[in-house]
Structure formats: C-alpha cells, structure tokens
Amino acid sequence: MDGVLPFLKPPGITSHDAVGICRRILKEKRIGHSGTLDPMAYGVLPIFLGKATRLIEYTDGFDKTYVAECKFGIFTDTEDSTGQPVLPDDEMKLAEGITLLDDFTVVNDLLIPPTWDELSSVLSSFVGTQEQRPSKYSAIKINGIRAYEYARKGISVELPMRTIMVSNIELIAYGFPYFTIRVTCSGGTYIRSLLRDICVQLGIPGTMTSLARTAVGPFMIQSAYMAEELIEQGENLILPTDIAVSHLSKVDVDSVQLKMMVQGKELPIVESFSHTVPSEKYRAYGPNGFVGILKRTKHSLKVDKNIFIEG
C-alpha cells in the first residue's frame, strides 16, 4: 500500500495518535506523517504509506495555511486555551489603564478595543521574513528533550529563535474580545506564538482559543478524510505517491536511463534534461510511471531517492 492520505485530524488527539488510527484501519506498518499538528487543533494532516514514507523529507518546505481564533484579555502558560492563566512576562507591555483581576483576566471595561483597521494594520506588519521565539510548550528539542517536557517540570530553558516566513495574513472575523485570522506561512511557524506577538504589539493580553489547518502544500482540508470515511472506503482514498512531490519539476527517463539508475550510475545531461538546473531536485518518471527523485549536479543527474526501483 503506497501513497498519501490527506487525513482530517480531529481536535483532542496528537499527530502520533492520528498515525496510529490510520495504521489500525489500513493495517499498514510503514506509515508516517508530515507537519505535526497541535493536539488542540484540527485539520489536514498528510499521512504517508508504504514507499511514500520515503518522500516525507521533501515536504518540509511546504507552506501551510491556518485559520486561528484569539481571545483578548488573558495570557496562559501554553499560549493557548489549554493552559493556565499567568501574568504577562516582561516582554508584554500592557497598554496604559489596563488592570488585571486575581485570575489574571483583563478588566474588559478598562480595555479600549482596537478597531478593525487598527488590528488589520498590526497584522499586516507581520507579513514577511522574521524571527520567532517558539512557545516553551512547543515540541522543539533542546538537548534531545522536548521543550514542553522541561516546561511541565518547571525547568527554564533558552529556546532558540527561528526564522519564519508569513506570506499572507488577514483578519476574517472580529467581535471583541475575539478575532479570527487566516495565515499562510512557512513550515515551522507556531501560530499561537504568532498570535502572542500580535497581542504584544497591540499591548493587550491574548491567547489562542482555536486552530484549524486548512492546507499543507497541495493537500486541502476540503479533500481530507475523517476516520469514519477511511473505515468505509479504505485504500480507495489514498492518493498517488508522487502528489507529495508535485512541487518539483518533472523529468522523463527511458528504459536505458532507468537501468542506469538501478545500477547507481549518474545520467549525462542530454537534450531532454536541458531544462534542469544544478543543485535542483526533480521527480523522475520511467516508462511505467513515477520511479524516484533525481538531483542535478554540474554535469549529470544522480539518484537522490529511489522509490519504485531497486538498487
């Protein structure tokens, strides 16, 4: 069983749990996922089966689209509604006149809500390349241990900043104290941390209350399947393996070139490969379909990953 399943992960389970569900239904041992999705979140989670698991590494660069809701007036230790209310840290500068109750929620009567235009203006300032400090409850590994494991034990660790790219962000709903955004961003972006930084810029406490991932590269939520559908239709829902690398340009190889690939030989740059560019990767198709990934060197194409050929 080889291919990719766009799975609709429900809220309340981990991405690892989702893989387990698909493994049990499809009875496939070789299975994995790309793009971890928070337990509280729901949305599309690409599940890779059989030989398709070898392509997961080529999906790291996929952009992702999310719809997220945030509530003004409260900070939590996890930066989302699953956490405990906490006082803002020194980075959070409260707007003048805002006070906090004993449970650390803002006295809303004293808070002047931003207008739609003011909120939209702040959102637009987050478009582009930037440095982000992930949540201390993220799954990032520090010395081989997940950050959230340190946080749960009360151990303070320094989380490295990471470079992210937000290509689009828009305000799609707003009724104080809640607002909802749609954001398309690079892999590795933490949406709850993005919302944290937006609230910091506004000078108003806020925390993420819901999160949906609507797209991962070519995989859309409209075409994702629930476990119940998978039980009913099984492997009929599995997409072809090469959809995972549809973002790579295509090259065709003949039977002689395919035999060279099997033998681990590099392919000379002939006329049919003239469009290839050094250091770029390409999805390769033989006489019977998709066979693997080739990488262009200065003077040849060499096998980067065999999928449906031996060698």
N, C-alpha and C positions, 0 to 999 in steps of 0.2 A: 504494500500500500504506500504509494509515493505521491506526494502532493501537498497542497496548502489548504487549510481550513480557516476561513475568517470566522472566528468564534465570537459570539456575543457574551462576554463575561458579565455575569450579574454582580451587583454590589454585595459586599459581605464575604467574599472569598478572595484568596490570593491568586496570583497568576499561576503559581505552582499547583494550587488546588484545581484550577481550570484545566491544566495539562493532565492531571490525574483523572478528571472526569472524562475527558476525551480519550484517554488511554483505555479506560474501562469499557467505554461504549464501543470503540473501534477495535479494541484488542490488538493494538499496535505498540510494540515495545520501544521502537525508535521514534521518539516524539519529543518536541521541544517548542518553545515559543520565542518570539522576538518582542522587544519593547514592553518591559514589565509595567503592569497597571496596578495602581494602589488598591488595596482591599476595599476601601470605601467607594471606589469608582466603578462605573460600568462602561461598557463599550467594546469596540472591536479589538480583539487580541489574535494576531495571526498565529496559528498552530501549524507546525511543520511536521510532516510524517514521512517515515522511511528515509529514502535517499535525499529528500528535500531538506532534511535537517542539516545537510552539509552546506546549504545556502544561507543559513541564518546570519552568518558573518557579513554577507553582502547587503543586509538590510539595515545595518547600523546607521546609515546616513539618511534613512527615510525621514521626511518631515512628518509631523503629527499635528492633527487638529483636535482641539478640545473645546467643550462648552462648560464653563465653570461658574458657579454662583458663590458670591461672597457676602457676608453679613458685617456691616459696620457695627462697632460698639463692643467688641470683645476680642481678646487675644487668647490663644491656647498654646500649650507647650508643643503640640504637634503641628500647629499652624492650620489645623482643620477642625471640624466639629467633633471628631472622635477624641480630642484631647481634653485636658483640664484647663480651666481658666487660669491665667497667670498675669502678673504685672508685666507691662511692656519693658523691654530691656533698654539700655542707654541709647541704642540706635533709634528708638522710636521717640520722636519729639511730638508730644501732644499739643494740639492747637490750643491757643490761649482760651481759658474759660471752661475747658472740658475737665470734668472731675470723674473719679471712679467710685463705684459703690464697693461694699465689702467683698462682693463676689467678682469684682474687677470688671463689671459691665459698665459701660458709659451711661451717665445720666442723660438720656436722649433729649430731654427738654433743654439742656445746655449746649447741645451739639447743633451747629449750623450745617445742614446737609449741603454738599456740593451740588451744583446744578448739573444737568445732563451735559451741557457744553464743557463745564469745568472738569468733570470726570472724564469725558471723551478726550479732552486736551491732555490730561495726565496719561491716559492710556497710550496716546499716540507717541508720547516721549519714550515709550518702551520698545518701539519698533527699531530693529537693527541689531547689530552685534553688541554684546555687553557681557559683563562678568556677573555671575550669580553665586551667592552663598547658599548652598543647599540646606534644607532643614536638618536639624540634629536628629530627627527621627527618619531620615532618609535611609535607603538601603546601600548607600555608598560604603565601601570597605575601607577601614583605617587599620593598618597593621593586620589585615586578614579578618577583621571583625566588623560586622555591620554597625553603622553609626547608631541605629536605633537600639542596638543591644547595649552600647555604652550609655545612651540616654536613659534607658529603663533602669539601669543600675546607679544612676546619678553621677556617672563619671563624665567629666567635661573633657572634650577633645576638640582640637582645631580642625574644622572642616575646610578643605582647600576650595578656593574659588574655582569656578569652571566657566569657560566661555560658551555662551549660548547665542542663538540667533532667532529673533522673533521677526518673522516675515510679514505677519499681519495680526492686528488685534483690533477688535471693535466691540463697542457697547451695544448689546442687543436687547437688554431689558433693565429697567431701573425703577424701583419703588422703595424709597428709603424705609428701612435700613438695608435692603437687599439690592444687589446689582449682579447682572449676568454678562459675561464676556464670551466671545468666540476668539480663539487664538490659534494661529498656525505657527509652529516653531520647530527648531531642530531637536533631534533626539537628545536626551539627557537634560531637558528643561524640566524643572519642577514647577508645576502650575501653582501649587499652594505657596511656594516661595516667591513666585512672580506676583501673586496677589498680596502677599506680605509687603513686598517692596512698593507696590502701588499704593497701599494704605499708608506706608511710611511717608511717601512723598506727599500724600494728602494731609498728613498729620492727624489721622483718625485711626484708632484701632480697628482691625478687621480680621476675619478668619474665613477660610473656605468652607462652605456648607454642602456643596455637591460638585461632582466632577463626572463628565462623560467624555470619552474619546470617540470622536466621530470618524476619524480617518487615520490610517497608518500607511503612508505611501499609496499604493494602488488599492488598498483594502478599505472599503467604506462600510459604515455602520448599517446602511440600507441593505447591504448584501451579506451581513453577518448572521450567523445561525445560533439559535439557542440550543441548549442540551436536549430539549424535548424534540426539536426538529431533527437533531442528529440521531436520536434514538429511532425515529420513524424512517429516516431516509439514508442513514449511514454514509457509506463511502460515495454515494451519488452526489454529495455536497462538496466533495473535495475538488479543488481547482488544480489545473496542471502545474507541475513543479516550476516551470520557467516563468510563471507570473511573478515570482518573487524577485526575479532579476530583469523584469521588463524595462527597468530604467537604464539598463546597459544596452549599448548598440549591438547589432547582430552581425555575425559573420557566418558564412556557409563554408563547410569543408566537404570535399569529395571523399570517396572511399579510400583513395591513396593517402590523403592527408589524415583521414581518421585513423588509418593503420599506423601512421607515424605518431599520432597522439597516444595510441595504445602502447607503443614502444617507448614513449617518453621523449621522443625527438621533437625538436623545435621546427616550426613551419616557416619556410622562407617567405618573404613578403612578395607575393605575386600580385598581378593586376587586381584580382578580386579582393585583396586585402589593402589596396592602396588608400582606402579611407581611414585606416586605423592610425592611431596616434601613440607614440611611445609613452609608456607608463600607464596607459588606459587599459581597462578590462572589458571583455566582450563575451556575450553569450553565444556559444557555438552550436550550430546545427549540422548534423550529418545527414545522409540520405534518408534515415528513418526518424529524424527529429532531433530534439534537444539532447546534447551529449555532455556539456560542461562549460567551464569558464576558461577563456584564454586571456593571457596578458601580453601586451605588445612590449617588446624590448626594442632596442635601437634597430636591429636588423632582422627580427623574427617575431613570431607569435609562439609563446610556450604555454603549456598547460598550467593553469593556476589551480583548477579544481576539476577532477573527474567526477561526473555524476552517473552517467549511464554507459560508461565504457570501462573496461578493465585495464589495469596497468599501473 
